[in-house]
Amino acid sequence: MLAVADRETSNILTGNGRCVGAGAGPVAIGSGGPYAQSAGARVIGKLPTWRAAEIVAAFAVDCCRLVIYTQSKNQVIRVLE
């Protein structure tokens, strides 16, 4: 699964390209997904001037503090232009 977003829409895509989750606001995948989504919702409202990658990095750090199974050294954030 892959989480993708732009300024208006957030999507979760499967390996074969199907969109299984679409909407506005943060999306998250994996066993810690609900923690990541709640952290993202908290951060996104406070930081409207940050770029998407900065917001993702900020709430990924928060998730690492909340969930023992999430490791900050394994986070990969890629921005497609």
N, CA, C and O atoms as a MOPAC input file, in Angstrom:
PM7 MOZYME 1SCF
protein

 N      0.83200 1    -1.16900 1     0.00000 1
 C      0.00000 1     0.00000 1     0.00000 1
 C      0.88400 1     1.24200 1     0.00000 1
 O      2.01700 1     1.23300 1     0.48000 1
 N      0.32400 1     2.30000 1    -0.55300 1
 C      1.06100 1     3.54900 1    -0.70100 1
 C      0.12800 1     4.70700 1    -0.39200 1
 O     -0.97700 1     4.78500 1    -0.92800 1
 N      0.57200 1     5.59600 1     0.46700 1
 C     -0.19800 1     6.80500 1     0.77700 1
 C      0.32500 1     7.94000 1    -0.10200 1
 O      1.52600 1     8.21100 1    -0.13100 1
 N     -0.58600 1     8.59900 1    -0.81500 1
 C     -0.23100 1     9.72500 1    -1.67600 1
 C     -1.18900 1    10.87800 1    -1.40800 1
 O     -2.34400 1    10.66800 1    -1.03600 1
 N     -0.69700 1    12.09300 1    -1.60000 1
 C     -1.55300 1    13.25400 1    -1.33500 1
 C     -1.05300 1    14.46900 1    -2.08600 1
 O      0.11800 1    14.56400 1    -2.45300 1
 N     -1.96800 1    15.39300 1    -2.30400 1
 C     -1.61200 1    16.73000 1    -2.75300 1
 C     -2.30400 1    17.70300 1    -1.80200 1
 O     -2.75100 1    17.29500 1    -0.73000 1
 N     -2.40000 1    18.95700 1    -2.16200 1
 C     -2.97600 1    19.95400 1    -1.24300 1
 C     -4.45700 1    19.72700 1    -0.95500 1
 O     -4.94100 1    20.15000 1     0.09500 1
 N     -5.18600 1    19.07700 1    -1.84900 1
 C     -6.62500 1    18.92100 1    -1.67800 1
 C     -7.07600 1    17.51200 1    -1.31100 1
 O     -8.08200 1    17.35600 1    -0.61800 1
 N     -6.36100 1    16.48700 1    -1.75500 1
 C     -6.83600 1    15.11400 1    -1.63800 1
 C     -5.74900 1    14.20100 1    -1.08700 1
 O     -4.56700 1    14.36000 1    -1.39100 1
 N     -6.17200 1    13.24900 1    -0.27700 1
 C     -5.28900 1    12.20200 1     0.23700 1
 C     -5.83500 1    10.85700 1    -0.23500 1
 O     -7.04600 1    10.63700 1    -0.21800 1
 N     -4.94800 1     9.96100 1    -0.65500 1
 C     -5.36900 1     8.66100 1    -1.16500 1
 C     -4.48200 1     7.54500 1    -0.63300 1
 O     -3.31400 1     7.76300 1    -0.31000 1
 N     -5.05100 1     6.35200 1    -0.54700 1
 C     -4.28500 1     5.14500 1    -0.25800 1
 C     -4.45700 1     4.23400 1    -1.46400 1
 O     -5.57800 1     3.90900 1    -1.85400 1
 N     -3.33100 1     3.82300 1    -2.05400 1
 C     -3.34100 1     2.97900 1    -3.24000 1
 C     -2.83200 1     1.58700 1    -2.90400 1
 O     -1.93300 1     1.42300 1    -2.07900 1
 N     -3.42300 1     0.57700 1    -3.55900 1
 C     -2.96200 1    -0.80200 1    -3.37800 1
 C     -1.82100 1    -1.08100 1    -4.34700 1
 O     -1.46900 1    -0.23100 1    -5.16600 1
 N     -1.25700 1    -2.25300 1    -4.25000 1
 C     -0.16500 1    -2.64600 1    -5.12900 1
 C     -0.55200 1    -2.71700 1    -6.59300 1
 O      0.30100 1    -2.55700 1    -7.46700 1
 N     -1.84500 1    -2.95700 1    -6.87900 1
 C     -2.27300 1    -3.01100 1    -8.27700 1
 C     -2.87900 1    -1.69000 1    -8.75200 1
 O     -3.45100 1    -1.62800 1    -9.84000 1
 N     -2.75400 1    -0.62100 1    -7.93200 1
 C     -3.18000 1     0.70500 1    -8.33900 1
 C     -4.59300 1     1.10300 1    -7.96800 1
 O     -5.02100 1     2.21100 1    -8.29300 1
 N     -5.33200 1     0.22900 1    -7.29300 1
 C     -6.68600 1     0.58100 1    -6.85900 1
 C     -6.62500 1     1.59000 1    -5.72100 1
 O     -5.75700 1     1.51000 1    -4.85200 1
 N     -7.54700 1     2.53100 1    -5.73600 1
 C     -7.65400 1     3.51500 1    -4.66300 1
 C     -8.62900 1     2.97200 1    -3.62400 1
 O     -9.81200 1     2.79700 1    -3.91400 1
 N     -8.13400 1     2.70400 1    -2.40300 1
 C     -8.99100 1     2.12500 1    -1.36100 1
 C     -9.37200 1     3.12900 1    -0.28900 1
 O    -10.22500 1     2.83600 1     0.54900 1
 N     -8.78000 1     4.27300 1    -0.29500 1
 C     -9.14000 1     5.29800 1     0.66900 1
 C     -8.87600 1     6.65400 1     0.07400 1
 O     -7.74800 1     6.96700 1    -0.30700 1
 N     -9.91500 1     7.46000 1    -0.00800 1
 C     -9.74600 1     8.79400 1    -0.58300 1
 C    -10.49300 1     9.79700 1     0.27700 1
 O    -11.51700 1     9.48000 1     0.88300 1
 N     -9.97200 1    10.98900 1     0.32100 1
 C    -10.64500 1    12.03400 1     1.07300 1
 C     -9.71100 1    13.18500 1     1.34800 1
 O     -8.60900 1    13.26300 1     0.80500 1
 N    -10.16300 1    14.05600 1     2.18100 1
 C     -9.34200 1    15.18900 1     2.60000 1
 C     -8.73600 1    14.85800 1     3.95900 1
 O     -9.29600 1    14.06900 1     4.72000 1
 N     -7.61600 1    15.45000 1     4.25300 1
 C     -6.97700 1    15.22100 1     5.54000 1
 C     -5.94500 1    14.12100 1     5.48400 1
 O     -5.71500 1    13.53100 1     4.42900 1
 N     -5.32400 1    13.84100 1     6.61500 1
 C     -4.24200 1    12.85400 1     6.65200 1
 C     -4.75000 1    11.42500 1     6.48800 1
 O     -5.84600 1    11.08900 1     6.93800 1
 N     -3.94500 1    10.59500 1     5.84300 1
 C     -4.20900 1     9.16800 1     5.72800 1
 C     -3.00100 1     8.43200 1     6.27900 1
 O     -1.90400 1     8.98600 1     6.33700 1
 N     -3.20000 1     7.18800 1     6.68400 1
 C     -2.10100 1     6.40600 1     7.24100 1
 C     -2.33200 1     4.93400 1     6.95300 1
 O     -3.47000 1     4.49300 1     6.79500 1
 N     -1.23800 1     4.17200 1     6.88400 1
 C     -1.32200 1     2.74400 1     6.62500 1
 C     -0.47400 1     1.99800 1     7.64500 1
 O      0.39300 1     2.58700 1     8.29000 1
 N     -0.72100 1     0.72000 1     7.78600 1
 C      0.07100 1    -0.12500 1     8.67400 1
 C     -0.54400 1    -0.27000 1    10.05300 1
 O     -1.58400 1     0.31500 1    10.35400 1
 N      0.11400 1    -1.05700 1    10.88000 1
 C     -0.40900 1    -1.34300 1    12.21000 1
 C     -0.46600 1    -0.11100 1    13.09700 1
 O     -1.29700 1    -0.04800 1    14.00300 1
 N      0.38300 1     0.85400 1    12.86500 1
 C      0.35500 1     2.09700 1    13.63000 1
 C     -0.40600 1     3.20000 1    12.93600 1
 O     -0.32800 1     4.36100 1    13.33600 1
 N     -1.14600 1     2.84600 1    11.89300 1
 C     -1.87700 1     3.82000 1    11.10100 1
 C     -2.78400 1     4.74900 1    11.88600 1
 O     -2.74600 1     5.96000 1    11.66900 1
 N     -3.60600 1     4.22000 1    12.79700 1
 C     -4.47900 1     5.11700 1    13.55700 1
 C     -3.70700 1     6.13700 1    14.39200 1
 O     -4.15000 1     7.27600 1    14.54500 1
 N     -2.55800 1     5.73600 1    14.93100 1
 C     -1.73300 1     6.67200 1    15.69000 1
 C     -1.16600 1     7.74900 1    14.77000 1
 O     -1.16300 1     8.93400 1    15.10300 1
 N     -0.68800 1     7.31500 1    13.61300 1
 C     -0.12700 1     8.26000 1    12.65100 1
 C     -1.18400 1     9.23300 1    12.15600 1
 O     -0.91700 1    10.42500 1    12.00100 1
 N     -2.38400 1     8.72300 1    11.90700 1
 C     -3.44600 1     9.58100 1    11.40600 1
 C     -3.86100 1    10.62500 1    12.44400 1
 O     -4.08700 1    11.78700 1    12.10500 1
 N     -3.95800 1    10.21600 1    13.68400 1
 C     -4.33700 1    11.18300 1    14.72000 1
 C     -3.23200 1    12.21400 1    14.95200 1
 O     -3.51800 1    13.39400 1    15.15800 1
 N     -1.98100 1    11.77600 1    14.92000 1
 C     -0.86700 1    12.71900 1    15.07000 1
 C     -0.84400 1    13.68800 1    13.89200 1
 O     -0.60000 1    14.88100 1    14.07400 1
 N     -1.09300 1    13.18700 1    12.70000 1
 C     -1.11800 1    14.03700 1    11.51400 1
 C     -2.22900 1    15.06800 1    11.57000 1
 O     -2.03000 1    16.22200 1    11.18900 1
 N     -3.39700 1    14.65900 1    12.04200 1
 C     -4.51500 1    15.59100 1    12.15500 1
 C     -4.19000 1    16.70000 1    13.14000 1
 O     -4.57800 1    17.85000 1    12.93600 1
 N     -3.47900 1    16.36200 1    14.20600 1
 C     -3.09000 1    17.36200 1    15.20700 1
 C     -2.06800 1    18.34000 1    14.63100 1
 O     -2.17700 1    19.54700 1    14.84400 1
 N     -1.09400 1    17.83500 1    13.91700 1
 C     -0.01500 1    18.66700 1    13.38100 1
 C     -0.48500 1    19.50900 1    12.19700 1
 O     -0.09900 1    20.67200 1    12.07700 1
 N     -1.29600 1    18.95000 1    11.34000 1
 C     -1.65900 1    19.64000 1    10.09600 1
 C     -2.43300 1    20.92700 1    10.35700 1
 O     -2.30100 1    21.87800 1     9.58800 1
 N     -3.22300 1    20.98500 1    11.40300 1
 C     -3.96000 1    22.19400 1    11.71000 1
 C     -3.09500 1    23.30300 1    12.27100 1
 O     -3.43600 1    24.47900 1    12.14100 1
 N     -1.98300 1    22.95000 1    12.89200 1
 C     -1.10900 1    23.93100 1    13.51600 1
 C     -0.06000 1    24.49400 1    12.57000 1
 O      0.50400 1    25.55600 1    12.83300 1
 N      0.20500 1    23.80200 1    11.48700 1
 C      1.32500 1    24.18000 1    10.63000 1
 C      0.88900 1    24.39700 1     9.17600 1
 O      1.37800 1    23.70000 1     8.28700 1
 N     -0.00700 1    25.33200 1     8.91600 1
 C     -0.51400 1    25.48600 1     7.54900 1
 C      0.51500 1    25.99300 1     6.54600 1
 O      0.30100 1    25.86800 1     5.34000 1
 N      1.61100 1    26.55200 1     7.00500 1
 C      2.60800 1    27.07900 1     6.07000 1
 C      3.69700 1    26.06700 1     5.73900 1
 O      4.53500 1    26.33300 1     4.87700 1
 N      3.70600 1    24.90900 1     6.40300 1
 C      4.72800 1    23.89400 1     6.13000 1
 C      4.41200 1    23.15900 1     4.84400 1
 O      3.25200 1    23.03800 1     4.44800 1
 N      5.45600 1    22.66900 1     4.19800 1
 C      5.29700 1    21.82400 1     3.02300 1
 C      4.86600 1    20.42900 1     3.47400 1
 O      5.03600 1    20.06800 1     4.63900 1
 N      4.31500 1    19.65800 1     2.55900 1
 C      3.79000 1    18.33000 1     2.88600 1
 C      4.84700 1    17.43100 1     3.52900 1
 O      4.55700 1    16.75000 1     4.51200 1
 N      6.06300 1    17.42000 1     2.99100 1
 C      7.11700 1    16.55900 1     3.53400 1
 C      7.47700 1    16.94300 1     4.96700 1
 O      7.78600 1    16.07400 1     5.78300 1
 N      7.43900 1    18.23900 1     5.27900 1
 C      7.72700 1    18.69800 1     6.63800 1
 C      6.63300 1    18.25600 1     7.61200 1
 O      6.92200 1    17.88100 1     8.74800 1
 N      5.38600 1    18.30100 1     7.16600 1
 C      4.28100 1    17.84900 1     8.00600 1
 C      4.37900 1    16.35000 1     8.25000 1
 O      4.20700 1    15.88900 1     9.37800 1
 N      4.65400 1    15.59200 1     7.19700 1
 C      4.78900 1    14.13600 1     7.33100 1
 C      5.91900 1    13.79600 1     8.29500 1
 O      5.75200 1    12.94100 1     9.16500 1
 N      7.05000 1    14.44600 1     8.15500 1
 C      8.18200 1    14.18300 1     9.04700 1
 C      7.84700 1    14.52900 1    10.48900 1
 O      8.24500 1    13.80700 1    11.40400 1
 N      7.12300 1    15.61900 1    10.70800 1
 C      6.76700 1    16.02600 1    12.07300 1
 C      5.85700 1    15.00700 1    12.73700 1
 O      6.07800 1    14.65300 1    13.89500 1
 N      4.83600 1    14.52600 1    12.02900 1
 C      3.96700 1    13.58200 1    12.70900 1
 C      4.53900 1    12.17500 1    12.72500 1
 O      4.12100 1    11.36400 1    13.55100 1
 N      5.48200 1    11.85300 1    11.84200 1
 C      6.17000 1    10.56500 1    11.94100 1
 C      6.98600 1    10.50200 1    13.22500 1
 O      7.04500 1     9.46000 1    13.87900 1
 N      7.61300 1    11.61800 1    13.58500 1
 C      8.36300 1    11.68200 1    14.84500 1
 C      7.42000 1    11.50400 1    16.03400 1
 O      7.74100 1    10.78800 1    16.98200 1
 N      6.25000 1    12.15900 1    15.98400 1
 C      5.26500 1    11.99000 1    17.05800 1
 C      4.82700 1    10.54300 1    17.18300 1
 O      4.68600 1    10.02700 1    18.29200 1
 N      4.61100 1     9.88600 1    16.05500 1
 C      4.18400 1     8.48100 1    16.08300 1
 C      5.24700 1     7.58800 1    16.70100 1
 O      4.93300 1     6.64300 1    17.42400 1
 N      6.48500 1     7.88600 1    16.41700 1
 C      7.57300 1     7.08700 1    16.98700 1
 C      7.60000 1     7.21000 1    18.50400 1
 O      8.03300 1     6.29000 1    19.19800 1
 N      7.14500 1     8.33200 1    19.01200 1
 C      7.07800 1     8.50900 1    20.46300 1
 C      5.89900 1     7.75900 1    21.06200 1
 O      5.96200 1     7.33600 1    22.21600 1
 N      4.82200 1     7.58500 1    20.29600 1
 C      3.59900 1     6.95400 1    20.79800 1
 C      3.59200 1     5.43600 1    20.67200 1
 O      3.06400 1     4.74800 1    21.54500 1
 N      4.16900 1     4.90700 1    19.60100 1
 C      4.04600 1     3.48900 1    19.27700 1
 C      5.41500 1     2.82300 1    19.34600 1
 O      6.34700 1     3.25000 1    18.66400 1
 N      5.54100 1     1.79600 1    20.15100 1
 C      6.84000 1     1.14000 1    20.30900 1
 C      7.26000 1     0.38400 1    19.05400 1
 O      8.44300 1     0.09100 1    18.88200 1
 N      6.31000 1     0.06200 1    18.17000 1
 C      6.61700 1    -0.69900 1    16.96800 1
 C      7.05000 1     0.18700 1    15.79500 1
 O      7.47700 1    -0.32600 1    14.76100 1
 N      6.94500 1     1.48400 1    15.94400 1
 C      7.32700 1     2.41600 1    14.88400 1
 C      8.71900 1     2.95100 1    15.16600 1
 O      8.97500 1     3.50300 1    16.23700 1
 N      9.61500 1     2.78800 1    14.21000 1
 C     10.99500 1     3.20600 1    14.40400 1
 C     11.31300 1     4.37300 1    13.47400 1
 O     11.06100 1     4.31300 1    12.27000 1
 N     11.86500 1     5.42300 1    14.04800 1
 C     12.15700 1     6.61600 1    13.24800 1
 C     13.24300 1     6.37300 1    12.20600 1
 O     13.25400 1     7.04800 1    11.17700 1
 N     14.14400 1     5.44400 1    12.43700 1
 C     15.22700 1     5.21400 1    11.47700 1
 C     14.73200 1     4.53500 1    10.19800 1
 O     15.45300 1     4.51100 1     9.20100 1
 N     13.51800 1     3.98400 1    10.21000 1
 C     12.99000 1     3.29100 1     9.04300 1
 C     12.00300 1     4.12200 1     8.23300 1
 O     11.34900 1     3.58900 1     7.33700 1
 N     11.88100 1     5.39300 1     8.52100 1
 C     10.92900 1     6.24900 1     7.81800 1
 C     11.51200 1     6.70200 1     6.47800 1
 O     12.64900 1     7.17100 1     6.41500 1
 N     10.73100 1     6.56100 1     5.41400 1
 C     11.14000 1     7.02100 1     4.10100 1
 C     10.06200 1     7.97400 1     3.58400 1
 O      8.89700 1     7.59800 1     3.46000 1
 N     10.45600 1     9.19100 1     3.29000 1
 C      9.54500 1    10.19400 1     2.76600 1
 C     10.06200 1    10.65200 1     1.42000 1
 O     11.17900 1    11.15900 1     1.31200 1
 N      9.24200 1    10.47000 1     0.38800 1
 C      9.65200 1    10.87800 1    -0.95500 1
 C      8.65700 1    11.87100 1    -1.50500 1
 O      7.44600 1    11.67400 1    -1.40300 1
 N      9.16300 1    12.92700 1    -2.08300 1
 C      8.32100 1    13.96100 1    -2.67800 1
 C      8.48100 1    13.89700 1    -4.18700 1
 O      9.58900 1    13.98500 1    -4.71600 1
 N      7.34800 1    13.74000 1    -4.86900 1
 C      7.36400 1    13.72800 1    -6.33400 1
 C      6.96100 1    15.09500 1    -6.83500 1
 O      5.92200 1    15.62000 1    -6.43500 1
 N      7.74500 1    15.66500 1    -7.68300 1
 C      7.45600 1    17.00100 1    -8.22800 1
 C      6.65600 1    16.88400 1    -9.49400 1
 O      6.31300 1    17.89600 1   -10.10500 1

